[in-house]
Amino acid sequence: MSYRAACLLAVAGAVAIAGCNGRATYNNGTDRYDRGLVVCLSGAGGMMGETDRIRDGLQQAGVDRAIEIFPWSRGSVFTDQTGVEANRKKARELARRLEGYMRSHPGRPVHVIGVSAGTGLVVWALEDLDPAFQATAGILISSSLNTQYDLSRALANTTDGIYSFKSVADTVLSLGVTWAGTVDRNGGLAGGLVGFGAPSGASEETKRLYQEKLHEIPWWPGDVVYGHVGDHLGATNPAYVKAKVAPIVLGKEPPEPEKKPPLEAVDAGRPAEPAHSVYTPPDDSRTRSAKQPQETPETEPPSPVKDQAEKARKDLEQQKKESSDARRRFFDWRVFRPAPKPAQTTRLPDESSFFRRPGGLP
């Protein structure tokens, strides 16, 4: 047998073994299994390479655990989305696989990642776990489960809970799944589109599980820097997986979106001012106080000189007011309005006398 034939036979044998085991592996050595297990499930059809991108993103982030791909698709998107019984059977197989690993590697972290319709199998596998075992977490990407699906049993069978990546810009969930139906066949909107909520009439224990163990990570426009534009498979981009999914596997919360202040508000740490401010008349009290004597405090004894100066100031202000009133009457053509009583001052301008007597000249 030639060397090339031997290599082809070895490759074929490896593929056959992987098929018999019901999972595909990526050169997982014994040491990787000793550090933990990550199982990935594709969406309906299993033809978009999403599990390969998830694996690449995890490895780029330094996840050094065994990564397995659990094949479940029957090759048809519509059949995978609507075949509830066949999907639940595959989910039971996945649950037995998780139990087998946890039995042989007690205490190791176990994460199960599903995409779209594959999230249904993730949840059903977690529900089907033996009570003696708990997975670390389930990770749902663009889940096509109904938004009101009861996640309480799956949440209870995890130590860290379920992380759900959602996007309101996902047109596959908003249009395709709304037309074809959710993977659990309950109709309605998908949880990967609008998020999951506790079912109506939920018990207090169910509400507690949702509050403590359900973690939803929404898409926001800033995620485009990681190659996620809000589409159905954007969260499987390796850069996004490295930034947001890998931290969950590594035991850390995914980073919060960076909140930057507006550029115009960064000037010396002061709040931004509008480009066109409304004019505010200046307060002339400080100018007046600098030019004119201060009012006499109550504690000081009265002074004739200060009293005369204050009286002169008030007379001058009254004179200015009357002159302004007369001008307004003139320009509004209301010249026959009774004139105010003239101020008792010898410095009244002839102009003011004219405005008070519209019928004659001063």
Residue, then its C-alpha position, 0 to 999 in steps of 0.5 A: m500500500s502506497y503512502r498516499a493511500a495510507c494517508l487517505l485511509a487514515v483520514a477516512g477512518a478519522v471521519a468515520i470515528a467522528g461520525c460514529n461518536g456523533r461529534a466533530t473534534y478539532n485535534n482535541g488532546t487529552d490535556r484540553y479535555d482536562r481543562g474543560l469542554v465547549v460544544c457548539l451547535s449550528g443553525a438549521g441546515g448547518m451549511m453556513g460555517e457558523t460553528d467553524r467561526i465560533r471555534d476560531g474566535l474562541q481559540q483566538a481569545g485563548v480558550d484552551r479547552a476541548i471544542e466539539i461540534f455536535p452535528w444535528s442537522r438533517g440538511s434542510v433548513f425548513t426540516d430542521q426548523t420544524g422537526v420538533e420530535a427529531n430535534r428533541k431526540k438529538a437533544r437527548e443524545l447531546a445531554r447524554r454526551l454532556e453527562g458522560y463528560m462530566r462523569s469522567h471529568p468532574g468539576r470541569p467547566v462545560h459550555v454549550i453554544g447554539v446558533s438559531a434553531g440549534t439553541g432549541l437543542v441546547v435548551w432541551a439538552l440542559e432540561d434533560l440533564d440528570p439532576a446529579f449534573q449541572a452544566t456551567a452555562g448555555i449560550l444562545i446566539s440569535s435564538s429562534l425559540n419563542t420569546q415566552y418559552d419557559l427556560s426555568r428547567a434549563l436555567a436550574n440545570t446550569t451554575d452560571g445560567i443562560y446567556s442570550f445574544k439578541s438583535v432587533a435588526d435580525t431580519v431572519l428572525s423578524l421575517g423568516v422565523t415569524w413566517a415559518g414558526t419558532v423552533d419549538r413550534n409555539g409561534g410568535l416572536a423569537g427570543g433572539l429578536v426581542g429577548f426572553g420573558a418569564p411566561s405568563g402565570a410564572s411561579e415566584e421560583t421561575k421569576r427568581l431564576y429568570q432574574e438571577k440566571l438569564h443574561e441577555i446581551p443585545w446588539w448595538p451599533g458599536d458592535v460593527v467594529y467586531g464585524h457584527v452589523g446586527d444580522h442573523l449570524g453576525a454574532t458568530n464573527p470570530a472577532y465578535v466571538k473573541a470579544k463577547v462570547a469567549p469571556i463567558v467561556l473563560g468565566k468573565e462577564p462580556p465587556e459592556p459597550e463603551k460609553k463615550p461622551p459627545l465630542e463637544a462635551v469634552d472641552a476641559g471637562r465642562p458640559a457642551e454649550p449650544a452653538h447659538s446661545v440665547y442672549t442674556p442681558p448682563d446683570d448691571s448690579r455689580t457695575r452699578s455697585a462699583k460706580q455708585p455708593q452702596e446702600t446704607p446697612e441697617t446697622e449704620p446710623p443714617s447719614p444726610v449725605k448718603d440719603q441725598a445721594e440715594k435720592a438723586r440716584k432714584d430721581l435719575e432712574q425715574q427720569k430715564k424711565e419716563s423718557s423711555d415711556a414717552r418714546r414708546r408712546f410716540f413710536d406707537w402713535r398713542v400720543f394722547r395717553p395721559a402722561p406720567k407725573p413729571a419728576q421733580t428735577t430741574r434737569l428734565p430734558d426739553e425732549s421729555s416736555f415735548f412728548r408729554r405735550p403732544g399738542g404744542l411745542p416746549 
